C-alpha cells in the first residue's frame, strides 16, 4: 500500500530532525539525501546529491536543503 502524502511528510520531518538538523551549523545550504535507514549523502548541488544517492543506494531517499524544508522525494 502506498504511503499517504501526510505519512511521507511526517517521515521526512523525522528523518531531517534526526540526521539533517545536527549538520546545520557546518553544512547550511548544502543538499542532503537521507534514506529511511539513516544513510545519507551531502553535496553542493541537488542534482549531484540525487545522482550520487541513486547510484550508491538506489531509490527511496528524501532530498533536503540543509537548514530548509524538504526539496523532494525520489522513488
SEVOLO-949626 format. One record per residue: residue in three letters; chain; x, y, z of N, C-alpha, C in turn. Coordinates in pm, 1 decimal, padded with zeros to 6 digits, always signed. Example, Ala and Ser with C-alpha at 12.3 -4.5 7.8 and 13.67 -1.06 7.14 Angstrom:
<rs>
<aa ALA; ch A; n_xx +01319.0; n_yy -00569.0; n_zz +00780.0; ca_xx +01230.0; ca_yy -00450.0; ca_zz +00780.0; c_xx +01320.0; c_yy -00330.0; c_zz +00780.0>;
<aa SER; ch A; n_xx +01285.0; n_yy -00225.0; n_zz +00708.0; ca_xx +01367.0; ca_yy -00106.0; ca_zz +00714.0; c_xx +01290.0; c_yy +00003.0; c_zz +00787.0>;
</rs>
This chain:
<rs>
<aa UNK; ch A; n_xx +00084.3; n_yy -00118.0; n_zz +00000.0; ca_xx +00000.0; ca_yy +00000.0; ca_zz +00000.0; c_xx +00088.8; c_yy +00124.2; c_zz +00000.0>;
<aa UNK; ch A; n_xx +00057.3; n_yy +00218.9; n_zz -00081.9; ca_xx +00134.9; ca_yy +00342.1; ca_zz -00091.0; c_xx +00109.5; c_yy +00429.9; c_zz +00030.9>;
<aa UNK; ch A; n_xx +00214.3; n_yy +00496.3; n_zz +00074.4; ca_xx +00202.3; ca_yy +00587.3; ca_zz +00188.5; c_xx +00129.4; c_yy +00714.0; c_zz +00144.7>;
<aa UNK; ch A; n_xx +00050.4; n_yy +00770.3; n_zz +00236.6; ca_xx -00019.5; ca_yy +00894.6; ca_zz +00206.1; c_xx +00079.4; c_yy +01010.9; c_zz +00205.7>;
<aa UNK; ch A; n_xx +00038.4; n_yy +01119.9; n_zz +00147.7; ca_xx +00123.3; ca_yy +01239.1; ca_zz +00144.7; c_xx +00158.9; c_yy +01283.7; c_zz +00285.6>;
<aa UNK; ch A; n_xx +00063.4; n_yy +01276.3; n_zz +00377.4; ca_xx +00089.4; ca_yy +01317.8; ca_zz +00515.1; c_xx +00190.2; c_yy +01224.5; c_zz +00581.9>;
<aa UNK; ch A; n_xx +00179.3; n_yy +01095.1; n_zz +00555.2; ca_xx +00276.3; ca_yy +00999.9; ca_zz +00610.7; c_xx +00416.3; c_yy +01026.9; c_zz +00557.9>;
<aa UNK; ch A; n_xx +00427.1; n_yy +01058.6; n_zz +00429.6; ca_xx +00557.3; ca_yy +01090.7; ca_zz +00371.6; c_xx +00615.0; c_yy +01218.2; c_zz +00432.1>;
<aa UNK; ch A; n_xx +00531.5; n_yy +01319.0; n_zz +00451.5; ca_xx +00578.6; ca_yy +01443.6; ca_zz +00513.8; c_xx +00622.9; c_yy +01419.5; c_zz +00657.3>;
<aa UNK; ch A; n_xx +00548.4; n_yy +01337.6; n_zz +00731.1; ca_xx +00586.5; ca_yy +01305.2; ca_zz +00869.5; c_xx +00718.6; c_yy +01230.0; c_zz +00872.4>;
<aa UNK; ch A; n_xx +00735.8; n_yy +01135.5; n_zz +00780.5; ca_xx +00861.1; ca_yy +01059.7; ca_zz +00773.4; c_xx +00976.8; c_yy +01153.4; c_zz +00737.9>;
<aa UNK; ch A; n_xx +00954.8; n_yy +01242.3; n_zz +00643.0; ca_xx +01058.5; ca_yy +01338.2; ca_zz +00604.0; c_xx +01097.5; c_yy +01426.7; c_zz +00721.7>;
<aa UNK; ch A; n_xx +00999.2; n_yy +01475.8; n_zz +00795.8; ca_xx +01027.6; ca_yy +01559.9; ca_zz +00912.4; c_xx +01111.2; c_yy +01485.1; c_zz +01015.9>;
<aa UNK; ch A; n_xx +01074.7; n_yy +01360.4; n_zz +01042.6; ca_xx +01150.0; ca_yy +01280.7; ca_zz +01141.7; c_xx +01293.9; c_yy +01257.1; c_zz +01095.7>;
<aa UNK; ch A; n_xx +01310.8; n_yy +01221.8; n_zz +00969.0; ca_xx +01445.0; ca_yy +01196.6; ca_zz +00916.9; c_xx +01531.0; c_yy +01322.7; c_zz +00922.5>;
<aa UNK; ch A; n_xx +01473.6; n_yy +01436.0; n_zz +00883.0; ca_xx +01551.8; ca_yy +01559.3; ca_zz +00886.0; c_xx +01589.9; c_yy +01595.9; c_zz +01029.1>;
<aa UNK; ch A; n_xx +01496.8; n_yy +01585.8; n_zz +01120.8; ca_xx +01526.1; ca_yy +01618.5; ca_zz +01261.2; c_xx +01639.2; c_yy +01531.5; c_zz +01315.6>;
<aa UNK; ch A; n_xx +01637.6; n_yy +01404.4; n_zz +01281.7; ca_xx +01737.1; ca_yy +01311.9; ca_zz +01335.1; c_xx +01872.5; c_yy +01323.5; c_zz +01266.1>;
<aa UNK; ch A; n_xx +01874.9; n_yy +01335.1; n_zz +01133.6; ca_xx +02000.3; ca_yy +01328.0; ca_zz +01059.8; c_xx +02045.2; c_yy +01460.0; c_zz +00996.4>;
<aa UNK; ch A; n_xx +01952.8; n_yy +01544.0; n_zz +00957.9; ca_xx +01988.9; ca_yy +01668.9; ca_zz +00891.4; c_xx +02013.6; c_yy +01784.2; c_zz +00986.5>;
<aa UNK; ch A; n_xx +01926.7; n_yy +01800.5; n_zz +01083.3; ca_xx +01936.5; ca_yy +01913.7; ca_zz +01175.8; c_xx +02072.0; c_yy +01921.7; c_zz +01245.9>;
<aa UNK; ch A; n_xx +02129.1; n_yy +01808.8; n_zz +01291.3; ca_xx +02260.0; ca_yy +01816.9; ca_zz +01357.2; c_xx +02372.1; c_yy +01868.5; c_zz +01265.1>;
<aa UNK; ch A; n_xx +02349.5; n_yy +01871.5; n_zz +01134.1; ca_xx +02451.8; ca_yy +01916.2; ca_zz +01039.1; c_xx +02437.2; c_yy +02063.4; c_zz +01000.4>;
<aa UNK; ch A; n_xx +02334.1; n_yy +02130.9; n_zz +01050.3; ca_xx +02305.0; ca_yy +02266.9; ca_zz +01006.9; c_xx +02420.5; c_yy +02364.5; c_zz +01029.7>;
<aa UNK; ch A; n_xx +02485.1; n_yy +02357.5; n_zz +01141.5; ca_xx +02590.1; ca_yy +02454.4; ca_zz +01172.1; c_xx +02705.4; c_yy +02447.8; c_zz +01072.0>;
<aa UNK; ch A; n_xx +02745.2; n_yy +02329.2; n_zz +01032.5; ca_xx +02860.9; ca_yy +02313.9; ca_zz +00944.2; c_xx +02825.4; c_yy +02299.4; c_zz +00795.9>;
<aa UNK; ch A; n_xx +02699.6; n_yy +02267.7; n_zz +00764.5; ca_xx +02665.2; ca_yy +02237.6; ca_zz +00624.9; c_xx +02544.0; c_yy +02315.4; c_zz +00574.4>;
<aa UNK; ch A; n_xx +02511.6; n_yy +02429.2; n_zz +00635.3; ca_xx +02395.1; ca_yy +02508.9; ca_zz +00596.0; c_xx +02400.3; c_yy +02538.1; c_zz +00446.3>;
<aa UNK; ch A; n_xx +02289.9; n_yy +02515.9; n_zz +00378.5; ca_xx +02278.8; ca_yy +02545.8; ca_zz +00236.6; c_xx +02320.7; c_yy +02432.3; c_zz +00144.2>;
<aa UNK; ch A; n_xx +02384.8; n_yy +02328.6; n_zz +00197.6; ca_xx +02419.6; ca_yy +02212.2; ca_zz +00116.0; c_xx +02295.1; c_yy +02124.1; c_zz +00102.1>;
<aa UNK; ch A; n_xx +02302.8; n_yy +02028.8; n_zz +00012.3; ca_xx +02192.3; ca_yy +01934.4; ca_zz -00007.0; c_xx +02227.4; c_yy +01801.9; c_zz +00058.6>;
<aa UNK; ch A; n_xx +02123.0; n_yy +01737.4; n_zz +00110.8; ca_xx +02141.5; ca_yy +01608.5; ca_zz +00176.2; c_xx +02030.3; c_yy +01514.2; c_zz +00131.9>;
<aa UNK; ch A; n_xx +02070.2; n_yy +01394.9; n_zz +00091.8; ca_xx +01975.0; ca_yy +01287.6; ca_zz +00063.5; c_xx +01978.7; c_yy +01195.3; c_zz +00184.8>;
<aa UNK; ch A; n_xx +01863.5; n_yy +01172.4; n_zz +00244.8; ca_xx +01854.8; ca_yy +01087.5; ca_zz +00363.9; c_xx +01763.3; c_yy +00969.8; c_zz +00332.6>;
<aa UNK; ch A; n_xx +01812.9; n_yy +00851.5; n_zz +00362.9; ca_xx +01735.2; ca_yy +00729.5; ca_zz +00343.0; c_xx +01668.4; c_yy +00689.4; c_zz +00474.3>;
<aa UNK; ch A; n_xx +01555.9; n_yy +00619.1; n_zz +00467.0; ca_xx +01483.9; ca_yy +00579.9; ca_zz +00588.2; c_xx +01568.3; c_yy +00501.7; c_zz +00689.4>;
<aa UNK; ch A; n_xx +01674.1; n_yy +00434.9; n_zz +00643.7; ca_xx +01758.2; ca_yy +00358.5; ca_zz +00737.4; c_xx +01870.9; c_yy +00442.8; c_zz +00798.1>;
<aa UNK; ch A; n_xx +01875.4; n_yy +00573.7; n_zz +00766.7; ca_xx +01974.0; ca_yy +00663.0; ca_zz +00826.7; c_xx +02095.8; c_yy +00692.4; c_zz +00740.3>;
<aa UNK; ch A; n_xx +02112.7; n_yy +00622.4; n_zz +00630.1; ca_xx +02224.0; ca_yy +00655.8; ca_zz +00541.3; c_xx +02195.6; c_yy +00791.8; c_zz +00480.4>;
<aa UNK; ch A; n_xx +02303.6; n_yy +00869.1; n_zz +00457.5; ca_xx +02284.3; ca_yy +00998.4; ca_zz +00393.5; c_xx +02407.8; c_yy +01038.4; c_zz +00315.0>;
<aa UNK; ch A; n_xx +02386.0; n_yy +01129.7; n_zz +00220.9; ca_xx +02491.9; ca_yy +01186.7; ca_zz +00138.4; c_xx +02475.7; c_yy +01337.7; c_zz +00137.4>;
<aa UNK; ch A; n_xx +02587.0; n_yy +01409.7; n_zz +00144.3; ca_xx +02587.6; ca_yy +01555.6; ca_zz +00138.4; c_xx +02657.0; c_yy +01602.6; c_zz +00011.9>;
<aa UNK; ch A; n_xx +02615.9; n_yy +01718.6; n_zz -00039.3; ca_xx +02682.4; ca_yy +01777.5; ca_zz -00153.8; c_xx +02635.3; c_yy +01919.3; c_zz -00178.0>;
<aa UNK; ch A; n_xx +02700.1; n_yy +01985.8; n_zz -00272.4; ca_xx +02670.2; ca_yy +02125.9; ca_zz -00301.6; c_xx +02549.3; c_yy +02145.3; c_zz -00392.6>;
<aa UNK; ch A; n_xx +02524.7; n_yy +02051.7; n_zz -00480.8; ca_xx +02414.7; ca_yy +02066.2; ca_zz -00576.3; c_xx +02311.3; c_yy +01956.4; c_zz -00560.5>;
<aa UNK; ch A; n_xx +02185.7; n_yy +01990.9; n_zz -00581.3; ca_xx +02079.9; ca_yy +01891.3; ca_zz -00560.3; c_xx +02088.3; c_yy +01777.5; c_zz -00660.7>;
<aa UNK; ch A; n_xx +02120.8; n_yy +01809.1; n_zz -00786.0; ca_xx +02130.3; ca_yy +01702.0; ca_zz -00885.5; c_xx +02250.7; c_yy +01612.9; c_zz -00858.4>;
<aa UNK; ch A; n_xx +02359.9; n_yy +01672.4; n_zz -00814.2; ca_xx +02479.3; ca_yy +01595.0; ca_zz -00776.4; c_xx +02446.2; c_yy +01496.2; c_zz -00665.1>;
<aa UNK; ch A; n_xx +02377.5; n_yy +01544.3; n_zz -00562.8; ca_xx +02341.9; ca_yy +01458.5; ca_zz -00449.3; c_xx +02242.4; c_yy +01351.6; c_zz -00493.2>;
<aa UNK; ch A; n_xx +02144.7; n_yy +01389.3; n_zz -00571.9; ca_xx +02045.9; ca_yy +01293.9; ca_zz -00620.4; c_xx +02112.2; c_yy +01184.3; c_zz -00703.4>;
<aa UNK; ch A; n_xx +02197.9; n_yy +01224.7; n_zz -00797.1; ca_xx +02267.0; ca_yy +01125.9; ca_zz -00881.0; c_xx +02352.4; c_yy +01030.7; c_zz -00797.3>;
<aa UNK; ch A; n_xx +02426.6; n_yy +01084.4; n_zz -00700.6; ca_xx +02510.5; ca_yy +01000.5; ca_zz -00613.7; c_xx +02425.1; c_yy +00905.5; c_zz -00530.9>;
<aa UNK; ch A; n_xx +02315.3; n_yy +00956.3; n_zz -00475.4; ca_xx +02227.8; ca_yy +00873.2; ca_zz -00392.7; c_xx +02168.8; c_yy +00758.3; c_zz -00474.1>;
<aa UNK; ch A; n_xx +02121.8; n_yy +00788.4; n_zz -00592.7; ca_xx +02064.7; ca_yy +00683.3; ca_zz -00677.6; c_xx +02170.5; c_yy +00581.0; c_zz -00717.4>;
<aa UNK; ch A; n_xx +02289.5; n_yy +00628.1; n_zz -00751.5; ca_xx +02397.4; ca_yy +00537.4; ca_zz -00794.4; c_xx +02445.7; c_yy +00448.2; c_zz -00680.4>;
<aa UNK; ch A; n_xx +02458.0; n_yy +00504.2; n_zz -00560.6; ca_xx +02513.5; ca_yy +00428.7; ca_zz -00448.8; c_xx +02411.2; c_yy +00343.2; c_zz -00375.5>;
<aa UNK; ch A; n_xx +02288.8; n_yy +00395.2; n_zz -00361.7; ca_xx +02191.9; ca_yy +00327.0; ca_zz -00275.5; c_xx +02059.1; c_yy +00295.4; c_zz -00341.6>;
<aa UNK; ch A; n_xx +02034.8; n_yy +00346.4; n_zz -00461.5; ca_xx +01907.4; ca_yy +00323.4; ca_zz -00528.2; c_xx +01801.9; c_yy +00423.4; c_zz -00485.5>;
<aa UNK; ch A; n_xx +01678.8; n_yy +00401.3; n_zz -00528.1; ca_xx +01570.5; ca_yy +00494.9; ca_zz -00497.2; c_xx +01527.0; c_yy +00485.6; c_zz -00350.9>;
<aa UNK; ch A; n_xx +01451.4; n_yy +00586.5; n_zz -00308.9; ca_xx +01391.7; ca_yy +00582.8; ca_zz -00175.4; c_xx +01440.0; c_yy +00689.5; c_zz -00080.7>;
<aa UNK; ch A; n_xx +01521.9; n_yy +00783.5; n_zz -00128.4; ca_xx +01572.6; ca_yy +00887.7; ca_zz -00039.4; c_xx +01480.7; c_yy +01008.4; c_zz -00037.9>;
<aa UNK; ch A; n_xx +01497.1; n_yy +01089.1; n_zz +00065.9; ca_xx +01433.8; ca_yy +01219.6; ca_zz +00074.7; c_xx +01544.9; c_yy +01321.2; c_zz +00054.5>;
<aa UNK; ch A; n_xx +01518.7; n_yy +01425.5; n_zz -00022.6; ca_xx +01618.5; ca_yy +01526.8; ca_zz -00051.5; c_xx +01583.0; c_yy +01655.5; c_zz +00021.1>;
<aa UNK; ch A; n_xx +01680.4; n_yy +01710.7; n_zz +00091.3; ca_xx +01661.9; ca_yy +01833.3; ca_zz +00168.2; c_xx +01772.0; c_yy +01931.9; c_zz +00134.0>;
<aa UNK; ch A; n_xx +01745.4; n_yy +02057.8; n_zz +00156.4; ca_xx +01849.8; ca_yy +02158.5; ca_zz +00159.5; c_xx +01872.6; c_yy +02184.7; c_zz +00307.1>;
<aa UNK; ch A; n_xx +01994.0; n_yy +02164.1; n_zz +00354.2; ca_xx +02023.0; ca_yy +02174.1; ca_zz +00497.7; c_xx +01985.4; c_yy +02313.7; c_zz +00546.4>;
<aa UNK; ch A; n_xx +01902.0; n_yy +02315.4; n_zz +00648.5; ca_xx +01853.3; ca_yy +02439.9; ca_zz +00705.9; c_xx +01718.3; c_yy +02482.1; c_zz +00651.2>;
<aa UNK; ch A; n_xx +01669.1; n_yy +02410.5; n_zz +00550.2; ca_xx +01540.4; ca_yy +02444.2; ca_zz +00489.7; c_xx +01451.9; c_yy +02320.1; c_zz +00481.4>;
<aa UNK; ch A; n_xx +01331.5; n_yy +02337.8; n_zz +00435.5; ca_xx +01236.8; ca_yy +02226.5; ca_zz +00426.9; c_xx +01268.9; c_yy +02132.0; c_zz +00312.9>;
<aa UNK; ch A; n_xx +01191.5; n_yy +02024.0; n_zz +00304.1; ca_xx +01210.7; ca_yy +01919.8; ca_zz +00203.5; c_xx +01210.0; c_yy +01978.2; c_zz +00062.9>;
<aa UNK; ch A; n_xx +01303.7; n_yy +01930.5; n_zz -00018.4; ca_xx +01306.2; ca_yy +01965.0; ca_zz -00159.7; c_xx +01222.1; c_yy +01863.9; c_zz -00235.4>;
<aa UNK; ch A; n_xx +01233.2; n_yy +01734.9; n_zz -00201.5; ca_xx +01153.8; ca_yy +01633.2; ca_zz -00269.5; c_xx +01194.1; c_yy +01492.8; c_zz -00230.7>;
<aa UNK; ch A; n_xx +01121.1; n_yy +01397.2; n_zz -00284.0; ca_xx +01149.4; ca_yy +01256.4; ca_zz -00260.2; c_xx +01154.4; c_yy +01187.0; c_zz -00395.0>;
<aa UNK; ch A; n_xx +01255.2; n_yy +01103.0; n_zz -00414.0; ca_xx +01267.5; ca_yy +01027.8; ca_zz -00537.2; c_xx +01246.1; c_yy +00881.6; c_zz -00509.0>;
<aa UNK; ch A; n_xx +01157.6; n_yy +00820.2; n_zz -00585.1; ca_xx +01121.8; ca_yy +00679.5; ca_zz -00564.8; c_xx +01198.9; c_yy +00592.5; c_zz -00658.9>;
</rs>
